[in-house]
Amino acid sequence: MIKNLIAPIQAWLLAQGHCVGCGTPLVKGKRKEVRGQTTVTCSCGRIFIHDKAKNKYRRALFDEI
């Protein structure tokens, strides 16, 4: 039940380009190229993948790190 409440808020934060944990803009995060993808590490430690073509972010999977 809690996941049903939190998931839309997290999706909205990612659509705005903010971290789902601390809310800081992901443009301030550390960028690194890994296997042809741009990873962004937030100050809170969460890792995201940046899609340059769509200019969107998503959470990184364990096998992508």
ROBA-751845 format. One record per residue: x, y, z of N, C-alpha, C, CB in turn; residue in three letters. Coordinates in steps of 0.1 Angstrom, whole numbers, padded with zeros to 4 digits, always signed. Glycine has a CB too. Layout:
% residues N
XYZXYZXYZXYZALA/...
This chain:
% residues 65
+0008-0012+0000+0000+0000+0000+0009+0013+0000-0009+0000+0012MET/+0019+0013+0008+0028+0024+0008+0035+0027-0005+0039+0023+0019ILE/+0038+0016-0012+0045+0017-0025+0035+0024-0035+0049+0003-0031LYS/+0022+0022-0034+0013+0028-0043+0012+0043-0040-0001+0022-0040ASN/+0016+0048-0028+0016+0062-0025+0029+0069-0030+0014+0064-0011LEU/+0040+0061-0028+0053+0067-0030+0057+0067-0045+0064+0060-0022ILE/+0053+0057-0052+0058+0055-0066+0054+0067-0075+0051+0042-0072ALA/+0042+0072-0075+0039+0084-0083+0048+0096-0080+0024+0088-0082PRO/+0051+0098-0067+0059+0109-0063+0073+0108-0068+0059+0111-0047ILE/+0078+0095-0067+0092+0093-0072+0092+0095-0088+0096+0079-0069GLN/+0082+0090-0095+0081+0092-0109+0081+0107-0113+0069+0085-0115ALA/+0074+0114-0105+0073+0129-0108+0087+0136-0105+0062+0135-0099TRP/+0093+0132-0095+0107+0137-0092+0116+0134-0103+0112+0132-0078LEU/+0116+0121-0108+0125+0118-0119+0122+0125-0131+0125+0103-0121LEU/+0109+0127-0134+0105+0135-0146+0110+0149-0145+0090+0134-0148ALA/+0111+0155-0133+0116+0168-0131+0131+0169-0131+0110+0174-0118GLN/+0138+0157-0131+0152+0157-0130+0158+0158-0116+0158+0168-0139GLY/+0151+0154-0106+0155+0154-0092+0157+0140-0087+0145+0162-0084HIS/+0165+0139-0077+0168+0127-0070+0155+0122-0062+0180+0128-0060CYS/+0152+0109-0062+0140+0105-0055+0143+0103-0040+0136+0091-0061VAL/+0155+0104-0036+0158+0103-0021+0159+0116-0014+0171+0096-0020GLY/+0167+0125-0020+0170+0138-0013+0164+0150-0020+0184+0140-0011CYS/+0160+0148-0033+0153+0159-0040+0162+0169-0047+0144+0166-0031GLY/+0175+0167-0046+0185+0176-0053+0184+0174-0068+0199+0175-0047THR/+0187+0185-0076+0187+0183-0090+0199+0174-0095+0189+0197-0097PRO/+0196+0165-0104+0206+0155-0108+0217+0162-0117+0199+0144-0116LEU/+0215+0174-0122+0225+0180-0129+0237+0184-0121+0220+0193-0136VAL/+0235+0184-0107+0246+0186-0098+0254+0174-0094+0241+0193-0085LYS/+0249+0162-0099+0255+0149-0095+0268+0147-0103+0246+0138-0097GLY/+0276+0137-0099+0288+0133-0105+0285+0124-0117+0298+0126-0095LYS/+0290+0128-0129+0287+0120-0141+0299+0111-0144+0284+0129-0153ARG/+0296+0099-0150+0306+0090-0153+0301+0081-0165+0310+0081-0141LYS/+0309+0078-0175+0306+0070-0186+0309+0055-0182+0313+0074-0199GLU/+0298+0047-0182+0300+0033-0179+0293+0025-0190+0294+0029-0165VAL/+0300+0017-0197+0295+0008-0208+0286+0016-0218+0286-0003-0202ARG/+0290+0028-0221+0283+0035-0231+0271+0043-0226+0279+0027-0242GLY/+0269+0043-0213+0258+0050-0207+0264+0060-0197+0248+0040-0200GLN/+0257+0071-0195+0261+0081-0185+0254+0078-0172+0257+0095-0190THR/+0262+0075-0162+0257+0073-0148+0258+0086-0141+0264+0061-0141THR/+0248+0089-0133+0249+0101-0124+0247+0097-0110+0237+0111-0128VAL/+0257+0100-0101+0256+0097-0087+0253+0109-0079+0270+0091-0083THR/+0242+0108-0072+0237+0119-0064+0246+0120-0051+0222+0117-0060CYS/+0244+0131-0044+0252+0134-0032+0247+0124-0021+0250+0148-0027SER/+0235+0119-0022+0230+0109-0012+0235+0095-0015+0215+0110-0011CYS/+0241+0092-0027+0246+0079-0031+0238+0071-0040+0247+0071-0018GLY/+0226+0076-0044+0218+0069-0054+0223+0071-0068+0203+0074-0053ARG/+0222+0060-0076+0228+0061-0089+0217+0060-0099+0238+0049-0091ILE/+0218+0069-0109+0208+0070-0120+0215+0069-0134+0201+0084-0119PHE/+0207+0065-0144+0212+0065-0158+0205+0076-0165+0208+0051-0164ILE/+0213+0084-0172+0208+0095-0180+0207+0092-0195+0217+0108-0178HIS/+0195+0093-0200+0193+0090-0215+0194+0104-0222+0178+0084-0217ASP/+0205+0105-0229+0208+0118-0235+0198+0122-0246+0222+0118-0241LYS/+0193+0112-0254+0184+0115-0265+0171+0120-0260+0181+0102-0273ALA/+0166+0115-0249+0153+0119-0243+0154+0129-0232+0145+0107-0238LYS/+0167+0131-0227+0170+0139-0216+0162+0135-0204+0167+0154-0219ASN/+0162+0122-0201+0154+0117-0189+0164+0109-0181+0142+0108-0194LYS/+0160+0107-0168+0167+0099-0158+0159+0087-0154+0171+0108-0146TYR/+0166+0077-0150+0160+0065-0144+0169+0059-0134+0155+0054-0155ARG/+0164+0051-0124+0173+0045-0115+0181+0034-0121+0164+0039-0103ARG/+0193+0032-0117+0202+0022-0123+0199+0009-0117+0217+0026-0121ALA/+0200-0002-0125+0199-0015-0120+0212-0020-0115+0194-0025-0132LEU/+0212-0031-0107+0225-0036-0101+0235-0040-0112+0222-0047-0092PHE/+0230-0046-0123+0240-0051-0133+0245-0039-0142+0233-0061-0142ASP/+0240-0027-0140+0244-0016-0148+0255-0008-0141+0233-0007-0151GLU/+0257-0011-0128+0267-0003-0120+0281-0008-0122+0263-0003-0105ILE/
